[in-house]
């Protein structure tokens, strides 16, 4: 079943209310609390409406992930990133993202699970989320300017290192300190001399 998309203001309102309610439920009790019937009741929509937009719970999780990264991209576009170099800026951003995930581990775990699912039905949305995350890192690194092939490849590896470190921490395989160390090591891949020769964000910010 292909999920429906909202088109009218009223439909968008119901759609957004569902996602806001689901996010709150996940933060409170994780996926065990997020049951479709309970979600419909709390969001004040019919169960039929809920299933029209989200044929299964995982579709709710994927939609939340897309919304969160879209909001993050808008936010970083309006901010001045911390750090004098692309490596410093990207590392600082990813460490901040990891800290945010630590504060809401139940929600973070739900997002991580669905974004590593291998089902073909989810592939398009998972790739959409990955591309949004890469755009965020590109915005942080070089204010969204186009990247060369080697720059993009290294940024993708940094993204993958972050995702793996986050997964290892969620699984209890490594501590939060170890995950932060891995994220910093990943960011070091962007320090190759000449990788970002025209970094116009490297100048000190005006006081």
Buried (B, 14 or more C-beta within 10 A) or exposed (E): EEBBEBEEEEBEEBBEBBBEBBBBBBBEEBBEBBEBEEBBBBBEBEEEBBBBBBBEBBBBBBBBBBBBBBEBBEEBEEEEBBBEBBBBBBBBBBBEBBEEBBEBEBBBBBBBBBBEBEEEBBEEBBEBBBEBBBBBBBBBBBBBBEBEEEBEEBBBEBBEBBBBBBBBBBEEEBEEEEBBEBBBEBBEBBBEEEBBEEBEBEEEEEE
